[in-house]
Amino acid sequence: MKLLLDENLPKKLKLDFPEHEVYTVTDKGWNGVKNGELLKLLLNDGFDALLTFDKNLQHQQNFKKYTICVFVMIAPINTYAELSKLVPLIKKAIKKSTLVGPIIISL
């Protein structure tokens, strides 16, 4: 699966998904790209999912027009120590067959 880490996530999270092809927004040169445009870029570049800490994204975009999954990570702060606790839940969700739209991931 091809995953993109939003710019609000620690780059170190890439290491927690060795079985997947993982990029950061910085890797792709997409820093500062607004959410609607970012979703279009994801689709055009063959990504399967976006991981983000942006809790508002799920309310700002019409996911009916995108065939992409967005994992919205909910934690007290967006540090690697906190967000890495959510990785097993994301991996469990990835194994499901239908991944479209926002999926809230929290402990």
C-alpha positions, 0 to 999 in steps of 0.5 A, a space after each residue: 500500500 502506498 501511504 503519505 504522511 501529512 506535513 503535520 506528522 513526524 517523519 519518523 513514523 515512516 519507519 513504523 510501516 516497513 511493509 508499505 511504500 511510505 512518503 512524506 509531503 516533504 518527500 514529494 515536494 508538496 509542502 504548503 499544498 492545501 487539502 483539496 489539492 493534496 487529495 487530487 495529487 494523492 490520487 494522481 500519484 497512485 496513493 492509497 491513503 493519507 495519514 494526518 493529524 488534521 482533525 478538521 480535514 474530515 469536515 472540510 472535504 467532500 470525500 464522496 468525490 475522492 476514492 482515497 482513505 484518510 486516517 485522522 490520527 487523534 492524540 493529545 499531541 503530535 509527537 512520535 511517542 504519542 502517534 506511534 501508539 496508534 500505528 497498530 490500529 492503523 495497520 489493523 484498519 489497512 487490512 480491511 478491504 474497503 478503505 475510502 473516506 476518513 477513518 478516525 484513529 484514536 486510543 
